[in-house]
Amino acid sequence: MSKTILAIESSCDETACAIVRDDVLLSNIVSTQIEVHTKYGGVMPEIASRLHAENITIVIKEALEKANLTLDDIDAFAVTRGPGLIGALHVGIQAIKTLSLLYNKPLIPVHHLAGHIYANEYVGELKFPLLAVVVSGGNTELVLMKDELEFEIIGRTKDDAIGECFDKVARVLGLPYPGGIPIDKNAKLGKHTYKLPVPLHDGSYNFSYSGLKTSVINLVHKLEQNGEEVNINDMCKSFQDTAVGMVIDRSIKAAKDFNVKQIVLAGGVSANSYLREEMQKEAKRIGVDIIIPPMWCCTDNAAMIAKVASRLYDRKVFAPLDISVDPNWEIEDYLKF
Ligand code: KG4
């Protein structure tokens, strides 16, 4: 039987709506707030919520128009329930609850990072067991999937997320927000000349980024105090090699240890050109298949939420109307709401 799902994403600074019919993407509308937040050097939660409230009905209307459908054609309404900014998530869930109630159709709560992982299905078939390398502004996790919708976190950051680290380092170097983009660009012109400490590998699949962040900040301040010029391109290259190196190292170890068939990248930092190239090379070296998500999947969108919702619909994973958001929702608990 045909199924048409409308999904909303509003967990951070993109207000998005997408419609899928039987896994075919009919529309995918994203309204980004990035220009507004850039002025403040980071996402301002209050402003994010206000802009989501302003834009949510517009993106829903545009998604329906693009798909040439009306709300009567929708079989289920899906939404990102977490993780993310609490106020931002609330805007999405309120909108979807209203639609679900009015049209008497199921409400499907979706985990944001599951969405980023399943976004890879727009490129190729997922093959299990699979290792998802989830690298974003708020998360750095290695997720083992033995099968469809089975998520096990085998490693994670003990402190800062990798994207957060890129953003803080960019700020100290006077580069604009979001910092990953200018660091990636500048690193292409630089050499790895600055020696930065990497936390000792304890044999686990965990990460740590706060020490690396502090080392860069201290080194930049020291050079400035000594009246020495910081070579921005070289600092970007040295930092990027170190930060990304840690991801490659842990991911390849995990891929081998768990004998996975495929590696997929997910989250905002998967846009990083060095990470994409190196992970591809390393996966090839150990003979593991890899999917590199297209750039549009690296930023937040609702198409990825619709993809997971479609699976959940088949399993009848529906939420009651009194469901609330969970800003710290763990991917392993995606059925607990
Ligand atoms: O957290 P996230 O998935 O959120 C959104 O998509 O809104 O992605 C944002 C994070 C930021 O920390 C940003 O600096 C980082 O992704 N990022 C990158 C690159 N592009 C974005 N990091 C490294 N290299 C990039 N090319």
Residues whose N, C-alpha, C, O or C-beta is under 5 A from the ligand:
A	BS01	KG4	C12 S136 G137 G138 G163 E164 F166 D167 P178 G179 G180 I181 D184 G267 G268 V269 A271 N272 S273 C298 T299 D300
